[in-house]
């Protein structure tokens, strides 16, 4: 069985995965909390501490027991 992989996004500058996207959230009366509505293109890297762009990447994950 091939190892499981997951999609992640990395900073193009430093390859860190500590990245964030600008986003809109909308208030939900039902859940009484702010829920993610949509994400924007502008990305921020917490390691570079500045704007960046993201590159999608695959990482291997250990199979977790059921
Ligand atoms: Zn970075």
PDB file of the backbone (N, CA, C, O) and the ligand in Angstrom, with CONECT records:
HET     ZN  A 101       1
ATOM      1  N   UNK A   1       0.846  -1.197   0.000  1.00  0.00           N
ATOM      2  CA  UNK A   1       0.000   0.000   0.000  1.00  0.00           C
ATOM      3  C   UNK A   1       0.882   1.247   0.000  1.00  0.00           C
ATOM      4  O   UNK A   1       1.777   1.367   0.836  1.00  0.00           O
ATOM      5  N   UNK A   2       0.643   2.167  -0.917  1.00  0.00           N
ATOM      6  CA  UNK A   2       1.476   3.374  -0.949  1.00  0.00           C
ATOM      7  C   UNK A   2       1.190   4.259   0.265  1.00  0.00           C
ATOM      8  O   UNK A   2       0.068   4.271   0.772  1.00  0.00           O
ATOM      9  N   UNK A   3       2.198   5.000   0.733  1.00  0.00           N
ATOM     10  CA  UNK A   3       1.973   5.871   1.894  1.00  0.00           C
ATOM     11  C   UNK A   3       0.938   6.953   1.567  1.00  0.00           C
ATOM     12  O   UNK A   3       0.866   7.445   0.441  1.00  0.00           O
ATOM     13  N   UNK A   4       0.151   7.303   2.569  1.00  0.00           N
ATOM     14  CA  UNK A   4      -0.872   8.326   2.367  1.00  0.00           C
ATOM     15  C   UNK A   4      -0.234   9.697   2.229  1.00  0.00           C
ATOM     16  O   UNK A   4       0.752  10.000   2.901  1.00  0.00           O
ATOM     17  N   UNK A   5      -0.785  10.513   1.371  1.00  0.00           N
ATOM     18  CA  UNK A   5      -0.284  11.883   1.227  1.00  0.00           C
ATOM     19  C   UNK A   5      -1.419  12.857   1.475  1.00  0.00           C
ATOM     20  O   UNK A   5      -2.595  12.539   1.300  1.00  0.00           O
ATOM     21  N   UNK A   6      -1.031  14.045   1.884  1.00  0.00           N
ATOM     22  CA  UNK A   6      -1.988  15.125   2.092  1.00  0.00           C
ATOM     23  C   UNK A   6      -1.491  16.350   1.348  1.00  0.00           C
ATOM     24  O   UNK A   6      -0.289  16.552   1.177  1.00  0.00           O
ATOM     25  N   UNK A   7      -2.442  17.162   0.910  1.00  0.00           N
ATOM     26  CA  UNK A   7      -2.098  18.416   0.240  1.00  0.00           C
ATOM     27  C   UNK A   7      -1.765  19.474   1.285  1.00  0.00           C
ATOM     28  O   UNK A   7      -2.446  19.587   2.304  1.00  0.00           O
ATOM     29  N   UNK A   8      -0.713  20.246   1.026  1.00  0.00           N
ATOM     30  CA  UNK A   8      -0.417  21.391   1.875  1.00  0.00           C
ATOM     31  C   UNK A   8       0.016  22.547   0.985  1.00  0.00           C
ATOM     32  O   UNK A   8       0.194  22.375  -0.221  1.00  0.00           O
ATOM     33  N   UNK A   9       0.183  23.711   1.571  1.00  0.00           N
ATOM     34  CA  UNK A   9       0.654  24.879   0.826  1.00  0.00           C
ATOM     35  C   UNK A   9       1.891  25.431   1.504  1.00  0.00           C
ATOM     36  O   UNK A   9       1.935  25.565   2.727  1.00  0.00           O
ATOM     37  N   UNK A  10       2.911  25.756   0.689  1.00  0.00           N
ATOM     38  CA  UNK A  10       4.178  26.239   1.217  1.00  0.00           C
ATOM     39  C   UNK A  10       4.461  27.639   0.695  1.00  0.00           C
ATOM     40  O   UNK A  10       4.021  28.018  -0.391  1.00  0.00           O
ATOM     41  N   UNK A  11       5.208  28.403   1.498  1.00  0.00           N
ATOM     42  CA  UNK A  11       5.693  29.720   1.085  1.00  0.00           C
ATOM     43  C   UNK A  11       6.710  29.533  -0.051  1.00  0.00           C
ATOM     44  O   UNK A  11       7.618  28.708   0.058  1.00  0.00           O
ATOM     45  N   UNK A  12       6.558  30.299  -1.140  1.00  0.00           N
ATOM     46  CA  UNK A  12       7.490  30.154  -2.261  1.00  0.00           C
ATOM     47  C   UNK A  12       8.881  30.656  -1.904  1.00  0.00           C
ATOM     48  O   UNK A  12       9.858  30.240  -2.526  1.00  0.00           O
ATOM     49  N   UNK A  13       8.994  31.538  -0.919  1.00  0.00           N
ATOM     50  CA  UNK A  13      10.283  32.112  -0.558  1.00  0.00           C
ATOM     51  C   UNK A  13      11.093  31.183   0.337  1.00  0.00           C
ATOM     52  O   UNK A  13      12.256  30.901   0.049  1.00  0.00           O
ATOM     53  N   UNK A  14      10.471  30.697   1.445  1.00  0.00           N
ATOM     54  CA  UNK A  14      11.244  29.938   2.428  1.00  0.00           C
ATOM     55  C   UNK A  14      10.745  28.494   2.582  1.00  0.00           C
ATOM     56  O   UNK A  14      11.313  27.735   3.367  1.00  0.00           O
ATOM     57  N   UNK A  15       9.702  28.101   1.854  1.00  0.00           N
ATOM     58  CA  UNK A  15       9.145  26.745   1.895  1.00  0.00           C
ATOM     59  C   UNK A  15       8.515  26.399   3.246  1.00  0.00           C
ATOM     60  O   UNK A  15       8.306  25.223   3.544  1.00  0.00           O
ATOM     61  N   UNK A  16       8.216  27.398   4.056  1.00  0.00           N
ATOM     62  CA  UNK A  16       7.545  27.144   5.325  1.00  0.00           C
ATOM     63  C   UNK A  16       6.079  26.825   5.079  1.00  0.00           C
ATOM     64  O   UNK A  16       5.493  27.286   4.099  1.00  0.00           O
ATOM     65  N   UNK A  17       5.477  26.018   5.989  1.00  0.00           N
ATOM     66  CA  UNK A  17       4.041  25.783   5.879  1.00  0.00           C
ATOM     67  C   UNK A  17       3.268  26.644   6.876  1.00  0.00           C
ATOM     68  O   UNK A  17       2.060  26.472   7.042  1.00  0.00           O
ATOM     69  N   UNK A  18       3.963  27.570   7.537  1.00  0.00           N
ATOM     70  CA  UNK A  18       3.277  28.486   8.465  1.00  0.00           C
ATOM     71  C   UNK A  18       2.745  29.677   7.666  1.00  0.00           C
ATOM     72  O   UNK A  18       3.210  30.806   7.825  1.00  0.00           O
ATOM     73  N   UNK A  19       1.767  29.408   6.808  1.00  0.00           N
ATOM     74  CA  UNK A  19       1.235  30.425   5.915  1.00  0.00           C
ATOM     75  C   UNK A  19      -0.259  30.630   6.162  1.00  0.00           C
ATOM     76  O   UNK A  19      -0.961  29.735   6.632  1.00  0.00           O
ATOM     77  N   UNK A  20      -0.719  31.833   5.832  1.00  0.00           N
ATOM     78  CA  UNK A  20      -2.132  32.170   6.010  1.00  0.00           C
ATOM     79  C   UNK A  20      -2.647  32.843   4.755  1.00  0.00           C
ATOM     80  O   UNK A  20      -1.882  33.401   3.969  1.00  0.00           O
ATOM     81  N   UNK A  21      -3.973  32.779   4.580  1.00  0.00           N
ATOM     82  CA  UNK A  21      -4.632  33.462   3.474  1.00  0.00           C
ATOM     83  C   UNK A  21      -5.576  34.511   4.026  1.00  0.00           C
ATOM     84  O   UNK A  21      -6.212  34.306   5.060  1.00  0.00           O
ATOM     85  N   UNK A  22      -5.664  35.644   3.325  1.00  0.00           N
ATOM     86  CA  UNK A  22      -6.719  36.602   3.624  1.00  0.00           C
ATOM     87  C   UNK A  22      -8.064  35.949   3.360  1.00  0.00           C
ATOM     88  O   UNK A  22      -8.205  35.172   2.415  1.00  0.00           O
ATOM     89  N   UNK A  23      -9.049  36.258   4.188  1.00  0.00           N
ATOM     90  CA  UNK A  23     -10.346  35.612   4.006  1.00  0.00           C
ATOM     91  C   UNK A  23     -11.473  36.497   4.527  1.00  0.00           C
ATOM     92  O   UNK A  23     -11.257  37.401   5.335  1.00  0.00           O
ATOM     93  N   UNK A  24     -12.663  36.218   4.050  1.00  0.00           N
ATOM     94  CA  UNK A  24     -13.880  36.810   4.585  1.00  0.00           C
ATOM     95  C   UNK A  24     -14.566  35.768   5.444  1.00  0.00           C
ATOM     96  O   UNK A  24     -14.607  34.590   5.089  1.00  0.00           O
ATOM     97  N   UNK A  25     -15.104  36.197   6.570  1.00  0.00           N
ATOM     98  CA  UNK A  25     -15.968  35.300   7.318  1.00  0.00           C
ATOM     99  C   UNK A  25     -17.318  35.982   7.497  1.00  0.00           C
ATOM    100  O   UNK A  25     -17.414  37.209   7.495  1.00  0.00           O
ATOM    101  N   UNK A  26     -18.336  35.185   7.648  1.00  0.00           N
ATOM    102  CA  UNK A  26     -19.697  35.691   7.784  1.00  0.00           C
ATOM    103  C   UNK A  26     -20.301  35.185   9.083  1.00  0.00           C
ATOM    104  O   UNK A  26     -20.090  34.036   9.471  1.00  0.00           O
ATOM    105  N   UNK A  27     -21.060  36.059   9.757  1.00  0.00           N
ATOM    106  CA  UNK A  27     -21.677  35.680  11.020  1.00  0.00           C
ATOM    107  C   UNK A  27     -22.805  34.696  10.766  1.00  0.00           C
ATOM    108  O   UNK A  27     -23.634  34.904   9.880  1.00  0.00           O
ATOM    109  N   UNK A  28     -22.834  33.626  11.545  1.00  0.00           N
ATOM    110  CA  UNK A  28     -23.920  32.663  11.455  1.00  0.00           C
ATOM    111  C   UNK A  28     -24.776  32.762  12.706  1.00  0.00           C
ATOM    112  O   UNK A  28     -24.300  32.502  13.812  1.00  0.00           O
ATOM    113  N   UNK A  29     -26.034  33.136  12.534  1.00  0.00           N
ATOM    114  CA  UNK A  29     -26.957  33.201  13.668  1.00  0.00           C
ATOM    115  C   UNK A  29     -27.178  31.802  14.234  1.00  0.00           C
ATOM    116  O   UNK A  29     -27.329  31.619  15.442  1.00  0.00           O
ATOM    117  N   UNK A  30     -27.193  30.816  13.330  1.00  0.00           N
ATOM    118  CA  UNK A  30     -27.443  29.441  13.746  1.00  0.00           C
ATOM    119  C   UNK A  30     -26.372  28.911  14.703  1.00  0.00           C
ATOM    120  O   UNK A  30     -26.683  28.377  15.767  1.00  0.00           O
ATOM    121  N   UNK A  31     -25.079  29.071  14.296  1.00  0.00           N
ATOM    122  CA  UNK A  31     -24.004  28.515  15.120  1.00  0.00           C
ATOM    123  C   UNK A  31     -23.456  29.532  16.110  1.00  0.00           C
ATOM    124  O   UNK A  31     -22.630  29.190  16.957  1.00  0.00           O
ATOM    125  N   UNK A  32     -23.909  30.791  16.013  1.00  0.00           N
ATOM    126  CA  UNK A  32     -23.436  31.858  16.892  1.00  0.00           C
ATOM    127  C   UNK A  32     -21.918  32.029  16.834  1.00  0.00           C
ATOM    128  O   UNK A  32     -21.263  32.237  17.855  1.00  0.00           O
ATOM    129  N   UNK A  33     -21.371  31.935  15.612  1.00  0.00           N
ATOM    130  CA  UNK A  33     -19.940  32.136  15.442  1.00  0.00           C
ATOM    131  C   UNK A  33     -19.669  32.624  14.029  1.00  0.00           C
ATOM    132  O   UNK A  33     -20.528  32.536  13.152  1.00  0.00           O
ATOM    133  N   UNK A  34     -18.443  33.149  13.816  1.00  0.00           N
ATOM    134  CA  UNK A  34     -18.019  33.579  12.491  1.00  0.00           C
ATOM    135  C   UNK A  34     -17.589  32.356  11.700  1.00  0.00           C
ATOM    136  O   UNK A  34     -16.754  31.581  12.166  1.00  0.00           O
ATOM    137  N   UNK A  35     -18.148  32.172  10.512  1.00  0.00           N
ATOM    138  CA  UNK A  35     -17.808  31.018   9.685  1.00  0.00           C
ATOM    139  C   UNK A  35     -17.099  31.484   8.420  1.00  0.00           C
ATOM    140  O   UNK A  35     -17.422  32.526   7.850  1.00  0.00           O
ATOM    141  N   UNK A  36     -16.120  30.681   7.997  1.00  0.00           N
ATOM    142  CA  UNK A  36     -15.357  31.013   6.799  1.00  0.00           C
ATOM    143  C   UNK A  36     -16.281  31.098   5.591  1.00  0.00           C
ATOM    144  O   UNK A  36     -17.031  30.164   5.304  1.00  0.00           O
ATOM    145  N   UNK A  37     -16.221  32.222   4.889  1.00  0.00           N
ATOM    146  CA  UNK A  37     -17.074  32.422   3.719  1.00  0.00           C
ATOM    147  C   UNK A  37     -16.282  32.225   2.437  1.00  0.00           C
ATOM    148  O   UNK A  37     -16.682  31.448   1.570  1.00  0.00           O
ATOM    149  N   UNK A  38     -15.161  32.926   2.313  1.00  0.00           N
ATOM    150  CA  UNK A  38     -14.341  32.783   1.107  1.00  0.00           C
ATOM    151  C   UNK A  38     -12.911  33.203   1.413  1.00  0.00           C
ATOM    152  O   UNK A  38     -12.668  34.019   2.302  1.00  0.00           O
ATOM    153  N   UNK A  39     -11.973  32.640   0.670  1.00  0.00           N
ATOM    154  CA  UNK A  39     -10.569  32.995   0.844  1.00  0.00           C
ATOM    155  C   UNK A  39     -10.103  33.835  -0.344  1.00  0.00           C
ATOM    156  O   UNK A  39     -10.605  33.695  -1.459  1.00  0.00           O
ATOM    157  N   UNK A  40      -9.132  34.710  -0.080  1.00  0.00           N
ATOM    158  CA  UNK A  40      -8.595  35.593  -1.102  1.00  0.00           C
ATOM    159  C   UNK A  40      -7.231  35.085  -1.584  1.00  0.00           C
ATOM    160  O   UNK A  40      -6.702  34.101  -1.068  1.00  0.00           O
ATOM    161  N   UNK A  41      -6.683  35.770  -2.573  1.00  0.00           N
ATOM    162  CA  UNK A  41      -5.410  35.361  -3.160  1.00  0.00           C
ATOM    163  C   UNK A  41      -4.210  35.775  -2.302  1.00  0.00           C
ATOM    164  O   UNK A  41      -3.156  35.143  -2.377  1.00  0.00           O
ATOM    165  N   UNK A  42      -4.356  36.833  -1.483  1.00  0.00           N
ATOM    166  CA  UNK A  42      -3.198  37.352  -0.764  1.00  0.00           C
ATOM    167  C   UNK A  42      -2.776  36.421   0.358  1.00  0.00           C
ATOM    168  O   UNK A  42      -3.562  36.126   1.259  1.00  0.00           O
ATOM    169  N   UNK A  43      -1.530  35.958   0.301  1.00  0.00           N
ATOM    170  CA  UNK A  43      -1.019  35.044   1.310  1.00  0.00           C
ATOM    171  C   UNK A  43       0.030  35.745   2.161  1.00  0.00           C
ATOM    172  O   UNK A  43       0.697  36.678   1.714  1.00  0.00           O
ATOM    173  N   UNK A  44       0.162  35.270   3.411  1.00  0.00           N
ATOM    174  CA  UNK A  44       1.128  35.831   4.349  1.00  0.00           C
ATOM    175  C   UNK A  44       1.920  34.685   4.960  1.00  0.00           C
ATOM    176  O   UNK A  44       1.344  33.676   5.365  1.00  0.00           O
ATOM    177  N   UNK A  45       3.248  34.838   5.027  1.00  0.00           N
ATOM    178  CA  UNK A  45       4.097  33.821   5.643  1.00  0.00           C
ATOM    179  C   UNK A  45       4.522  34.290   7.020  1.00  0.00           C
ATOM    180  O   UNK A  45       5.054  35.391   7.163  1.00  0.00           O
ATOM    181  N   UNK A  46       4.292  33.459   8.045  1.00  0.00           N
ATOM    182  CA  UNK A  46       4.636  33.838   9.416  1.00  0.00           C
ATOM    183  C   UNK A  46       6.136  33.748   9.666  1.00  0.00           C
ATOM    184  O   UNK A  46       6.639  34.356  10.611  1.00  0.00           O
ATOM    185  N   UNK A  47       6.859  33.000   8.837  1.00  0.00           N
ATOM    186  CA  UNK A  47       8.309  32.917   8.997  1.00  0.00           C
ATOM    187  C   UNK A  47       9.004  34.083   8.300  1.00  0.00           C
ATOM    188  O   UNK A  47       9.925  34.676   8.863  1.00  0.00           O
ATOM    189  N   UNK A  48       8.574  34.422   7.078  1.00  0.00           N
ATOM    190  CA  UNK A  48       9.124  35.591   6.363  1.00  0.00           C
ATOM    191  C   UNK A  48       8.578  36.888   6.954  1.00  0.00           C
ATOM    192  O   UNK A  48       9.183  37.948   6.795  1.00  0.00           O
ATOM    193  N   UNK A  49       7.432  36.806   7.636  1.00  0.00           N
ATOM    194  CA  UNK A  49       6.718  37.964   8.155  1.00  0.00           C
ATOM    195  C   UNK A  49       6.413  38.975   7.066  1.00  0.00           C
ATOM    196  O   UNK A  49       6.542  40.181   7.273  1.00  0.00           O
ATOM    197  N   UNK A  50       6.008  38.477   5.902  1.00  0.00           N
ATOM    198  CA  UNK A  50       5.585  39.372   4.825  1.00  0.00           C
ATOM    199  C   UNK A  50       4.701  38.607   3.842  1.00  0.00           C
ATOM    200  O   UNK A  50       4.514  37.395   3.942  1.00  0.00           O
ATOM    201  N   UNK A  51       4.166  39.373   2.884  1.00  0.00           N
ATOM    202  CA  UNK A  51       3.327  38.773   1.852  1.00  0.00           C
ATOM    203  C   UNK A  51       4.141  37.786   1.032  1.00  0.00           C
ATOM    204  O   UNK A  51       5.340  37.972   0.822  1.00  0.00           O
ATOM    205  N   UNK A  52       3.478  36.741   0.576  1.00  0.00           N
ATOM    206  CA  UNK A  52       4.147  35.745  -0.236  1.00  0.00           C
ATOM    207  C   UNK A  52       3.143  35.140  -1.201  1.00  0.00           C
ATOM    208  O   UNK A  52       1.964  35.493  -1.171  1.00  0.00           O
ATOM    209  N   UNK A  53       3.589  34.249  -2.043  1.00  0.00           N
ATOM    210  CA  UNK A  53       2.653  33.426  -2.797  1.00  0.00           C
ATOM    211  C   UNK A  53       2.887  31.977  -2.389  1.00  0.00           C
ATOM    212  O   UNK A  53       3.957  31.625  -1.892  1.00  0.00           O
ATOM    213  N   UNK A  54       1.884  31.151  -2.602  1.00  0.00           N
ATOM    214  CA  UNK A  54       1.909  29.782  -2.099  1.00  0.00           C
ATOM    215  C   UNK A  54       2.096  28.791  -3.223  1.00  0.00           C
ATOM    216  O   UNK A  54       1.647  29.006  -4.349  1.00  0.00           O
ATOM    217  N   UNK A  55       2.766  27.703  -2.901  1.00  0.00           N
ATOM    218  CA  UNK A  55       2.917  26.622  -3.857  1.00  0.00           C
ATOM    219  C   UNK A  55       2.308  25.361  -3.246  1.00  0.00           C
ATOM    220  O   UNK A  55       2.682  24.980  -2.138  1.00  0.00           O
ATOM    221  N   UNK A  56       1.373  24.705  -3.947  1.00  0.00           N
ATOM    222  CA  UNK A  56       0.791  23.469  -3.422  1.00  0.00           C
ATOM    223  C   UNK A  56       1.835  22.367  -3.390  1.00  0.00           C
ATOM    224  O   UNK A  56       2.687  22.282  -4.275  1.00  0.00           O
ATOM    225  N   UNK A  57       1.768  21.524  -2.368  1.00  0.00           N
ATOM    226  CA  UNK A  57       2.767  20.475  -2.200  1.00  0.00           C
ATOM    227  C   UNK A  57       2.116  19.263  -1.542  1.00  0.00           C
ATOM    228  O   UNK A  57       1.109  19.392  -0.845  1.00  0.00           O
ATOM    229  N   UNK A  58       2.697  18.088  -1.768  1.00  0.00           N
ATOM    230  CA  UNK A  58       2.176  16.855  -1.145  1.00  0.00           C
ATOM    231  C   UNK A  58       3.109  16.442  -0.027  1.00  0.00           C
ATOM    232  O   UNK A  58       4.327  16.432  -0.207  1.00  0.00           O
ATOM    233  N   UNK A  59       2.557  16.102   1.123  1.00  0.00           N
ATOM    234  CA  UNK A  59       3.368  15.594   2.229  1.00  0.00           C
ATOM    235  C   UNK A  59       2.891  14.185   2.579  1.00  0.00           C
ATOM    236  O   UNK A  59       1.716  13.849   2.430  1.00  0.00           O
ATOM    237  N   UNK A  60       3.819  13.392   3.037  1.00  0.00           N
ATOM    238  CA  UNK A  60       3.484  12.038   3.472  1.00  0.00           C
ATOM    239  C   UNK A  60       2.984  12.066   4.901  1.00  0.00           C
ATOM    240  O   UNK A  60       3.527  12.780   5.745  1.00  0.00           O
ATOM    241  N   UNK A  61       1.950  11.289   5.171  1.00  0.00           N
ATOM    242  CA  UNK A  61       1.414  11.197   6.537  1.00  0.00           C
ATOM    243  C   UNK A  61       1.422   9.741   6.969  1.00  0.00           C
ATOM    244  O   UNK A  61       1.203   8.832   6.168  1.00  0.00           O
ATOM    245  N   UNK A  62       1.680   9.545   8.250  1.00  0.00           N
ATOM    246  CA  UNK A  62       1.667   8.193   8.802  1.00  0.00           C
ATOM    247  C   UNK A  62       0.211   7.731   8.906  1.00  0.00           C
ATOM    248  O   UNK A  62      -0.663   8.496   9.315  1.00  0.00           O
ATOM    249  N   UNK A  63      -0.036   6.489   8.538  1.00  0.00           N
ATOM    250  CA  UNK A  63      -1.398   5.963   8.665  1.00  0.00           C
ATOM    251  C   UNK A  63      -1.777   5.912  10.138  1.00  0.00           C
ATOM    252  O   UNK A  63      -1.052   5.358  10.964  1.00  0.00           O
ATOM    253  N   UNK A  64      -2.919   6.495  10.449  1.00  0.00           N
ATOM    254  CA  UNK A  64      -3.357   6.460  11.837  1.00  0.00           C
ATOM    255  C   UNK A  64      -4.242   5.225  12.031  1.00  0.00           C
ATOM    256  O   UNK A  64      -5.014   4.860  11.144  1.00  0.00           O
ATOM    257  N   UNK A  65      -4.123   4.592  13.193  1.00  0.00           N
ATOM    258  CA  UNK A  65      -4.937   3.403  13.456  1.00  0.00           C
ATOM    259  C   UNK A  65      -6.422   3.750  13.497  1.00  0.00           C
ATOM    260  O   UNK A  65      -6.784   4.835  13.950  1.00  0.00           O
ATOM    261  N   UNK A  66      -7.279   2.861  13.038  1.00  0.00           N
ATOM    262  CA  UNK A  66      -8.717   3.156  12.985  1.00  0.00           C
ATOM    263  C   UNK A  66      -9.347   3.302  14.364  1.00  0.00           C
ATOM    264  O   UNK A  66     -10.548   3.551  14.470  1.00  0.00           O
TER     265      UNK A  66
HETATM  266 ZN    ZN A 101       8.214  32.321   4.024  1.00  0.00          ZN
END
